[in-house]
Amino acid sequence: QMIEQVLINLIKNSVQALKGRPDGQIQIRGFYNKRGRPTIQVIDNGQGILDDVIDKIFIPFFTTKQNGSGIGLSLSKQIMRLHGGTITAISVPNKKTTFSMTF
């Protein structure tokens, strides 16, 4: 049930990143990665995450949102770790942001 919360959190973040974008898209992909590990990706074409910020997004209480708590992604990382998994992010601002959950 906790894993579902991580996925829901990532989708909510994508929805927020797409605000005001008429061509907004969210993709959810599931596959086995090169090492044969199950991976779920949430991909959007929203505002993205700047290079100087992406290294900090999983730090507790760090947020770029006006009303953000900075809890969501750090908690997501903890939950993934508890289940023997990882969560990573890559972003090209205003083009493509990908969050990967690997188990």
LOBA-154761 format. One record per atom (N, C-alpha, C): residue in one letter; x, y, z. Coordinates in steps of 0.001 Angstrom, whole numbers, padded with zeros to 6 digits, always signed. Atoms other than C-alpha are relative to their C-alpha. Last residue first. Layout:
! residues N
AXYZ/...
***
This chain:
! residues 103
F+000171+000928-001123/F+012379-002592-007256/F+001020-001120-000047/T-000552+001299+000356/T+012978+000476-009432/T-000004-000893+001235/M+000049+000833-001206/M+010839+003618-009282/M+000486-001385-000418/S-000067+001464+000129/S+011804+006011-012054/S+000005-000644+001372/F-000255+000594-001311/F+010790+009674-012242/F-000075-001503-000170/T+000247+001410-000237/T+011106+011169-015714/T+000385-000369+001428/T-000469+000365-001324/T+010813+014829-016649/T-000407-001442+000255/K+000282+001339-000508/K+010561+015842-020298/K+000609-000176+001389/K+000034+001048+001022/K+010480+019029-022348/K-000444-001324+000595/N+000987-000288+001046/N+009855+022216-020351/N-000030-001020-001142/P+001103-000934-000255/P+012965+021561-018238/P-000807+000357-001249/V-000359-001043+000958/V+015003+018492-019295/V-001151+000999+000097/S+000890-001015+000552/S+014658+016323-016224/S+000694+000883-001021/I-000771-000750+000994/I+015988+013166-014643/I-000962+000970-000675/A+000645-000983+000870/A+014682+011663-011419/A+001003+000564-000983/T-000916-000976+000608/T+015489+008627-009318/T-000794+000933-000906/I+000764-000966+000791/I+013664+006316-006910/I+000985+001044-000511/T-000564-001343+000158/T+015203+003176-005489/T-000981+000875-000767/G-000001-000631+001311/G+014018-000162-004171/G+000660+001360-000005/G-001162+000463+000757/G+014565-002543-001271/G+000095+000591-001387/H+000413+001123+000820/H+011051-001995+000080/H+001134-000495-000901/L+000548+001027-000892/L+012247+000243+002908/L-000390-001262-000755/R-001149+000622-000653/R+014347+002168+000353/R-000455-001138+000921/M-000652+000850+000993/M+011240+002850-001746/M+001179-000746+000623/I+000892+001140+000232/I+009394+004128+001323/I+000640-000966-000994/Q-000079+000874-001184/Q+012328+006362+002274/Q-000831-001256-000193/K-001316+000642+000045/K+012534+007819-001258/K+000167-000980+001161/S+000033+000974+001085/S+008797+008503-001284/S+001319-000767-000075/L+000742+001143-000532/L+009108+010204+002106/L-000066-001112-001050/S-000905+000610-000974/S+011801+012493+000678/S-000657-001225+000623/L-001044+000764+000674/L+009637+013085-002399/L+000980-000639+000976/G+000415+001023+000965/G+006495+014049-000517/G+001112-000835-000587/I+000063+001326-000619/I+007859+015888+002547/I-000178-001092-001062/G-001296+000643+000184/G+009035+019180+001047/G+000051-001389+000609/S-000575+000327-001309/S+006002+020894+002557/S+001403-000580-000137/G-000528+001353-000182/G+004848+022675-000579/G+000608-000198+001369/N+000630+000571-001181/N+002651+025764-000570/N+000480-001417+000285/Q+000403-001060-000903/Q+004735+027876-002928/Q-000592-000536+001300/K+001412-000374+000108/K+006377+024857-004517/K-000353+001030+001055/T+000020-001168+000891/T+010169+024685-004906/T-001436+000506-000144/T+001103-000122+000944/T+010536+022378-001925/T+000190+001224-000881/F-000363-000828+001152/F+013223+021022+000402/F-001197+000042-000939/F+000418-001400-000137/F+011675+019831+003672/F+000485+000916-001118/P+001190-000388-000778/P+013447+016439+003593/P-000139+001518+000114/I-000398-000425-001345/I+016055+016126+000801/I-001248+000442+000770/F+000314+001087-000930/F+014736+014166-002219/F+000401+000327+001438/I+001446+000263-000093/I+014494+017267-004430/I-000374-001112+000966/K+000537-000284-001334/K+018033+018455-003665/K-001428-000489+000201/D-000757+000751-001014/D+020043+017046-006586/D-000601+000146+001393/I+000330+001433+000084/I+017337+018231-009016/I+000747-000843+001035/V+001011+000397-000983/V+017609+021854-007881/V-000166-001517+000060/D-000527-000343-001326/D+020751+023125-009630/D-000948-000421+001122/D-001202+000754-000383/D+019801+021238-012785/D+000465+000283+001425/L-001283-000576+000406/L+016303+022768-013006/L+001170-000809+000551/I-000793-000297-001195/I+013255+020547-012606/I+001366+000481-000462/G-001274+000666-000239/G+010567+020289-015251/G+000697+000484+001257/Q-001041-001016-000163/Q+007897+022724-016354/Q+001367-000592+000287/G+000289-001234-000737/G+005721+019914-017652/G+001199+000907+000134/N-000646-001057+000781/N+006308+017288-020325/N-000296+001366+000625/D+000866-001105+000425/D+005596+014331-018056/D+000796+001013-000807/I-000660-000942+000912/I+006996+010874-017350/I-000991+001103-000361/V+001007-001039+000220/V+006118+008551-014462/V+000717+001099-000771/Q-000379-001392+000265/Q+008253+005423-014648/Q-001239+000871-000146/I+001169-000794+000372/I+007767+002001-013065/I+000471+001431-000188/T-000113-001455-000057/T+010685-000424-013018/T-001325+000624-000429/P+001224-000719+000352/P+010841-004165-012336/P+000167+001495+000225/R+000766-000472-001149/R+014463-005372-012201/R-001247+000753-000447/G+001128+000883-000260/G+015900-007491-014994/G-000840+000403+001191/R-000418+000991-000998/R+019293-005778-014918/R-001135-000949+000367/K-001075+000823+000560/K+018564-003963-018179/K+000484-001076+000963/N-001170-000737+000475/N+015242-002715-016751/N+001089-000971-000477/Y-001174+000523-000695/Y+012021-004728-016603/Y+001213+000727-000556/F-000851+000918+000765/F+009045-002662-017688/F+001077-000570+000908/G-000492+001086-000840/G+006241-000370-016550/G+000783-000973-000850/R-000590+001160+000677/R+005513+002982-018113/R+000430-001023+001035/I-000434+000931-001036/I+003216+005769-016951/I+000459-001257-000721/Q-000119+001396+000410/Q+002926+008701-019328/Q+000407-000811+001222/I-000634+000837-001019/I+001679+012163-018451/I-000015-001424-000531/Q+000138+001455+000078/Q+000946+014727-021138/Q+000702-000653+001172/G-000531+000816-001087/G+000352+018469-021194/G-000286-001483-000155/D-000500+001240+000614/D-000298+020085-024569/D+000556-000967+001040/P+001045+000631+000808/P-002523+022871-023182/P+000421-001337-000612/R-000634+000502+001225/R-000038+023648-020390/R-001055-000708-000840/G-000057-001044+001014/G-001536+025864-017684/G+000633-000424-001307/K+000990-001087-000114/K-000722+023402-014913/K+000217+001062-001075/L+000642-000234+001301/L+001455+020541-016209/L-001008+001150+000021/A-001020-000511+000931/A+003869+020487-013246/A-000596+000361-001357/Q-000323-001383-000390/Q+000902+020122-010871/Q+000998+000632-000968/V+001201-000804+000281/V-000327+017019-012742/V+000277+001472+000325/S+000058-000202+001449/S+003196+015616-012671/S-001181+000878-000388/N-001050-000965+000337/N+003449+016126-008903/N-000009+000318-001495/K+000483-001320-000448/K+000106+014363-008453/K+001015+001083-000335/I+001014-000425+000975/I+001397+011443-010563/I-000553+001375+000373/L-000696-000371+001239/L+004551+011182-008442/L-000987+000496-001052/N-000716-001252-000239/N+002520+011255-005210/N+000702+000483-001275/I+001005-001067-000023/I+000159+008561-006515/I+000663+001362+000187/L+000457-000187+001380/L+003133+006329-007381/L-001023+001131-000087/V-001124-000601+000729/V+004668+006809-003926/V-000436+000306-001431/Q-000058-001409-000401/Q+001295+006156-002284/Q+001128+000736-000716/E+001041-000698+000756/E+000953+002926-004273/E+000013+001494+000321/I-000540-000186+001355/I+004283+001797-002819/I-001009+000755-000862/M-000888-001163-000023/M+002903+002372+000681/M+000567+000303-001384/Q+000819-001209+000000/Q+000000+000000+000000/Q+000860+001269+000000/
***
